[in-house]
Amino acid sequence: MKNGKSAPSLVDLVVFRGPIEPVLERLDPLLVSPIGLGDQEFRSLIEFVRDGLLDKRAQPEHFRSLVPEQVPSGHAPLVFEFEKKLP
């Protein structure tokens, strides 16, 4: 239980889904017949998505100082949960 609410049950996780056919009809033709990837091609794709799209500079320590303590509107700023606070 968190915040006075119980955890969702499996029944809560069942979602009604509408018909899939209209979605499939709008797919890009290149996706309708996907290409097959060899083992090495698949591993290369996984590596690219996992590592190649990440800018190594996009780490919390580079952005921590950019989070304002207050904003001009007077509204509460967003809360960022950094692992540890720097001095």
C-alpha positions in Angstrom: 0.0 0.0 0.0 1.3 3.4 -0.9 -0.3 6.8 -0.2 -3.3 5.0 1.2 -3.9 3.2 -2.1 -3.5 -0.5 -2.6 -1.4 -1.8 -5.5 -3.3 -2.5 -8.7 -4.6 -6.0 -9.2 -4.3 -7.9 -12.5 -7.9 -7.0 -13.3 -6.8 -3.3 -13.2 -4.2 -4.0 -15.8 -6.7 -5.4 -18.4 -7.4 -2.7 -20.9 -10.1 -2.8 -23.6 -8.5 -2.5 -26.9 -10.3 -1.4 -30.0 -10.0 -3.1 -33.4 -6.5 -3.4 -34.7 -7.3 -3.5 -38.4 -7.6 0.4 -38.8 -4.2 0.7 -37.3 -2.7 -1.9 -39.5 -4.2 -0.2 -42.6 -2.3 3.0 -41.8 1.1 1.3 -41.4 3.9 2.5 -43.6 4.3 -0.1 -46.4 8.0 -0.7 -45.3 6.7 -1.9 -42.0 4.0 -4.2 -43.4 6.6 -6.7 -44.6 9.5 -6.4 -42.1 13.0 -7.4 -43.2 14.8 -10.2 -41.5 18.0 -9.4 -39.6 20.9 -11.8 -39.2 22.3 -12.3 -35.7 25.1 -9.8 -36.1 22.7 -7.2 -37.7 20.3 -7.7 -34.8 23.1 -7.3 -32.2 24.3 -4.1 -34.0 20.8 -2.7 -34.0 20.5 -3.4 -30.3 23.9 -1.8 -29.6 22.9 1.3 -31.6 19.6 1.8 -29.9 21.1 1.2 -26.4 24.4 3.1 -26.8 24.5 5.0 -30.1 21.6 7.3 -29.4 22.9 8.3 -25.9 24.9 11.5 -25.8 27.5 10.7 -23.1 27.2 14.3 -21.9 23.5 13.8 -21.1 24.1 12.8 -17.5 22.6 14.2 -14.3 25.8 15.8 -13.2 25.7 18.0 -16.3 22.2 19.2 -15.8 21.8 19.4 -12.0 22.9 23.1 -12.0 20.3 24.0 -14.6 17.3 23.1 -12.4 16.0 26.4 -11.0 14.9 26.6 -7.3 12.1 29.0 -8.3 10.4 30.0 -11.6 9.1 33.4 -12.7 5.5 32.3 -12.6 5.7 31.6 -8.9 4.5 28.0 -9.4 6.5 25.2 -7.8 9.3 24.0 -10.1 9.4 20.4 -11.3 11.1 18.1 -8.8 14.1 16.1 -10.2 15.3 13.1 -8.2 19.0 13.2 -8.6 21.0 10.4 -6.9 23.0 12.6 -4.7 23.2 16.4 -4.1 26.3 18.1 -5.1 27.7 20.9 -2.8 
